[in-house]
């Protein structure tokens, strides 16, 4: 009896197609999630406070004592914002550990966009500050740094 030799091509092509389908599903969920990114800032109680503090924050160094003082003054808006926007670790009782990949991707893009609003913004510095602030694992911090380099940000 002659055994036919297995050809992996059909299984590999099916696997490739399945990965493409799952990636498209992931991308669509992320696209839908970011369509409403920070929309709560456009409505009370957040808008009036962001109207006052956003110009001030632009002039401050992220993570500085002055920056933290502004955040403290913005607490009512920020508490509302964090409570309804899952891309912020504060949304979850257990912080970053409660997030999913869509939240992480949105948060990372949010960090990048925020650095562009500051006169001395730096994603590299932001990753370091936020790694401490949110108690990120060294592995996740490195993933963010690797992604930054991969995207040439």
N, C-alpha and C positions, 0 to 999 in steps of 0.2 A: 504494500500500500504506500502510495506516494503522498506525503504531507505537503499541502500547499503552504508556501511561505507567506507569512503575514505581511501585509502592506499597510503601514500606519497612515498613509496619506488621507484617507477618508476620515478617520478619527481625528487627525490633527486639524483638518479643515473644519470639521464640526466644532472642535474646541475653539478654534480661532473665531468662528462665527459667534459662538456663545459668549466669549469674552467681549467681543464687539457689542453684542446686545446688552450685556450687563453694564458695560462702560457707558453706553448711550443712555441707559436707564439712570445711572448714577449722575451723569452730566445733566440730564433733564431735571432731576430733583434739585440739584444744585442751582441750575438756571432759575427754576421757579422760586427757590429760597432767596436768591440774591435780588430778584426783581423787587422785593419789598425791603431791601436792606435799609435800615435806619429810617424808614418812613415815619416812625413814631416821633422823630425829631421835628417833623413838620406840623405837629399838632400839640395843643396844650396837654399836659403841663410842661412839656419839654421845650417847645419852640421859643417861648419868651426867654427862658434861661439860656438856651443855646444862642439866641440872638445877641444877648449881652456878653456871653463869655467866649464864643468862638473867635472873635477878633483878638481878644486878649491871649488866648491859648496859642494862637499862631506865632506870637512874638516870644513865647517861652520855650525853654528847652524841656523836652519830654522827660519826665521823671524828676525834674528839679523840685526844690522845696516850693518855689513860686507856683509851679505847675500843680503840685499836690494841693496847695492852698486854694487854687481856682477850683479844682475838683471838689474840694470840701464845700466850697460855697455853692457848687452846682448839685449838691447831694439830692435834693428833691427830684430834679430832672433825671439824674443818673439812676436813682433807685427805680424810677418808672421805666427808664430805658432798659436797664439790665433785666427787669422782671418780664419783659415781653420780647426780648431779642436773644435768641438762643446761641448766637455767635459770640456772646460774652460769657466767660467762665462764671461770672456772678449769677447768671441765669440758673445755674445748677447748685444744689446743696453741696455736691462734692467737686465743684469747679470743673477744671478741664477733664477730669476723669468721667464726668457725666456727658461729655460732648461726643458727637459722632463725627465721621470724616467730613461731612458737608459743613458742619459747624466749624471745624478746624480750618478747612480751606477758606471759608468766608472770613474767619477771624484773621488768618494770615494775610489775605488780600486787604482787609480793613487796616491792618497794621501798616502795610505798604502805602496805601492811600493816605493814611494819617500822617506818615512821615513827609509826604509831599506837601502837606499844609503848613509845616513848620519851617521857619527860615533856616534852621540847622538840623532838619530831620535826617535820620539815618536808620534804615531798616536793620542794619547790623547792630547798632546800639539798642534799638527797640527790642530786638529778639533777646538780647542779654538782660535788659531791664525786665521784660515780661517773663522771662524764664524764672527769675527770682520772684517777681510779684505773684505769679500763678503757680509756683513750685513745679515747673515743668521737669520732667525727667531729662537727664542728659541726652538720652536717645531722641526724644521728641525735639529738643532744642537743636540737635544736630540735623534732624530731618528738615526743620525750618531753614537752617543755614544752607543745607545742600540744595533745597528748593530755590532759595534766594540766588545762589550761584548759577543754578541750572537756567533760571529765568533771566539771568543777567540784570538783577535788580540791585 
